C-alpha cells in the first residue's frame, strides 16, 4: 500500500501537528499522501487530485477527525472498494478506531497489509413523487425522516417487501444499518447491533402509541415509507448520515435497500468493538 488518501477536519485543534507527523512518517516509509480538498494545504508534500479521480488514485483512505469525518470520507469514496481508517482527534467515536498515538503503528500495518477489515452495510435510498424517481442517496449510518421545524406529528405508512406493516402518527422514522445502531436509533431507544450483523433496523420516533417498537429485519428487506400526511407548517426532511438533506412532501414515497457493495473499514489488530462500547457508553454493569 503506497498511496494513502488523507481527509481531515480542519476545525479539530490537533489537526495540523498530527498531519505534519503523518507526512513525516509517510515520507520516511516512501508512502505518498494524496488529497482532493483543503486538506492539501495542511499536509506538506501531498499530491492533490480532482474529487472525481480521488478514489482511483489511492490504495486506502485515512480520515482524521471524528465520526462525522468518517462519514464524509465514505461519501467521498462513493462505491469504491478502497478501505478507510479513522483517526480520532477528539472524544472517542464509534467509527474512528485509532488515536494520533497509533499513527506510526497504523502506517506500518498499512505498508505490511497487517490489519483487519470490517465490512459494513450501506443502504441506498430513492425518493419518488407521483411515481417518478426524484432523488437518490446512500448512507452508512442511517436514513432519517423527520427533524422538521414544528413539533406537530406526521403520518407515515411503513411497508416491508411490499407488505403493509403499520401506519404511524409520529415525529419521524429512522432506518439504520448495524453501524448506525449507535447513532440516532440508539437515542430513540433502538437496540445496539453488532456492526457486521446482516440486518437493518426500523425505529419510529415518538410514535403516538405504546405499541410502537423498533424492528430488526434481514438486510435483504426492501423498506418502503409513504408520506401520508404533513401539517401545513411542517418542514419535513430526509437526512442521509446527517450529510445530505432532501425535502419531502405529502405523497412522496421513500424506498430503502441494502447496497451490494459494503464499506471496508480498517481496524488495527487488537481492536475491540465491545471495548469501544464500554468506554463510549460508560458500561460498568454490577462491577464497581
N, C-alpha and C positions, 0 to 999 in steps of 0.2 A: 504494500500500500504506500504509494509515493506522492499522491496528490490529495491533500486534505482541504476540503471546503471549510470555511470559517464564517459563522454568523454570530454576531454579538449584540447584546442590548447595550447601547451606548449610555444609558441612564444609570447603569449599575456603578457604584462607587469604585469598585476594584477592577473595572474592565480594562483600563489602559495598562497598568502594570502586569496584569495576567496575560494580555495579548502580547506584550513585549517578551514575557517569559516564554510563551508558546512559540513566538517567532525565533527566539534564540535556540530553543531546544530543537525545533524543526530544522533550522539551519545546520546544527551540529550533526543531525541524522541524515541530511541530504533529502529532506522532505520539502515539497513545495506547498505553500499555503495559497489557496485560491478563494477570492471573494467576488461578490457581484453587487455589493451595495456600499454604504458609507463605512462599513467595517474596514475597508481597504485603507482608509485614512488613519486608522489606529494600529495597523499591522505592518511593521517595517518589511519591505521587500515582497509584499503579497502580490500575486498575479490577479488582475481584475478582468472578469469576463462579463458578457451580457447575461441577463437573467435567463433568457431562452436557451443559452448554451451551458448554463451552470452545472446542471446535473450530469451532463455528458462530459464535463471537464474534470470531474473529481472521482476519487475512489470511495470516499466516505465524507460525512459532514459532521463538524463539531459545532454545537450550539452552546454559547456561553451566556448565561443569564439565569432564567428560571423556567418554569413550565410554559409560560407564555412564549418565550423564545423558542422552546422546543416545538410548540405547535406551529409557530411561524416557519420554522425550519422544515417541518413536514410538508407544509403548503408550498414552500419554495421548491422542494424536490418533486412535487407533482406525484405522478405514479411511477417514479423511478424506483429501482430496487436497491439504490445506494443506501447503506446503513447510516444511522445518525447516533451520535454520542452527546449526551447532555452534561455540561459542566455547570454546577450550581454556584452562583455568585451572590447568593442571598440566603434566605431561610431554606431549609431542606424542602425539596419538591418531590412529587411523585414520579416525574418523568426524568429529571436530571439525576444521574446516578453517581457522579463523582464531584469532588471539590477541587479547587485550584491546587491543593497539596498533592493531588493524584495525577497532575499533568504529566510529569516525567514518566511514570509507570504506564499511563494511558498511551503516550506516544510509542513507547517501547512495545506495548501489547499490539498496537495497530501495525507496526512495522513487521512484527513476527506473526501476525494473524492469530494471536493468542488471546482470544476473548470469546465471550458468549454473545449470541444473538437471540433476542426475544422477538418473535413475530407477533405483531399486534394488528388486530382487526381494524379496518377503516370502513366507513359507510359512505354511500352516495345518496344524495337527496335530490329529488326532482319535484319542482313545483309546477302544477298545471292550473290553468284558468280557462274556463269554457272548453275543457277537453283538449286544450292546446298546451304543449310543453312550453314553459316560460323561462325557468331558471334551473341551473344545476350547480351543486356544490358538493364538497366532500368534507368529512370530519374524522379525526382520530378519537376525540373525546365524546362529543355529543352534538345532537341537533336539538335545539330548544325552541319551542313555540311559546310565545308569551312576552314577558318583560315590557308591556305597554306602559304608557304614562298615566293611565287611570286604573284604579283598583277594581272596577266592576268586572264581573265574571264573563267568560266567553263560553260558547258551546262547541265541543269538539267531538266528532264521531270517529271511533277507532275501529280499524279493520286489520285482521291478521290473515295473510294469504287469501284475501278476498272475502273472508267471513266476518260478518259484523260481530264485534265484541261488546261495545258499550258506547253510549252517548254520555259525555261528561259535561256538567256545568262546573267550570273550574277556572283557575288563574292561568293555566298553561299546561304544557306537556313536554317531557324530556325523553328522547330516545338516545340511549347511551351505549357505547361499546364497553367491554370489560375494562379497558384502560380508563375510560371516563367514569367508571362507577365510583371513584373517589372525588368526583367533581360536583357539579350541580345536583346530580342524582342523589349523592350522599347527603347533601344539605336538605333535600326533600325526603329524607328518611328512606332512601333506597338501600339495597344491600351492597356490601363490598364483594366484588367478584375478582377472582384471580385474573390478571390481565391476559393470560393466554387461553382462557376458557372459550369454547366455541358457542358463545351466546350473545344475545342482545337484550337490553333492558328497556322497558317502557314504564315511566313513572309519571303519574298525573300530579300536577302542582295544586295543592289546596283544593281537592275535589269537594263539592258540596254534598258529600255523602260519607258515611262512616265505613262503607264497604269498599271504597276505592283503595286498592293496594298495588304495589309495584308488581310487574310481570317480568319473569325471566323466560326468554324464548330461545329456541335454536337460532343460530346465526344464519340459517337458510331461510328464515322467515321474511316475508315481504310485508312491510308495515305501511298501512295507509291511514292518513289522518285527513278528514274533511272538515273544513272550517264552516260550521253551520250558521253560527250567529256571532256577531261582534257588535257591542254597543257603538252608537254613532260617534261617541267621543273617545273611543279606544283606538290606540295605535298599536296594532299587533305586528310583531316582528318574528321572523325566523332567524335564529343565530346558529352559525356553524363554528363550533370551537371558540366562540367569542371573537372570532377573527373576521367574520363576514356576516353581514346582515341583509335580509331581504324583507320588504314589506309584504304583508299578507292581507287579503280581503275576504269577506264572506263569499263562499262558493269555491274558494281555492281548494285544491287537493295536494297533499304532500305525500310522496312515496319514498320510503327509505329501505335500502337493501345493502347487504354487505358487498364491498368491493372485492374483486378477485385477488388483487394484489395487496399483501399486507405491508405494513410499515416495519422495517427491520431496525430495532433499537439495540445498540451496543451496550453491554454491561461488562465490566471487568470481572475476572474470576474472583469468587468470594462474595459477589453481590447477593443480597438477600432482600426479596420483596417484603417479607414479613418484618424484617428489621426496620425497613422504612416505615411500615405501618405503625410499629411500636413507637418509633420516635415522633412521627408526624401527628399521630392521634393520641400520644401520651398514654399508651396502654400499660396498665400495671396489673390488672386482674386482682387476685386476692393477695399477691405478694407485696410486702411493704419493706 
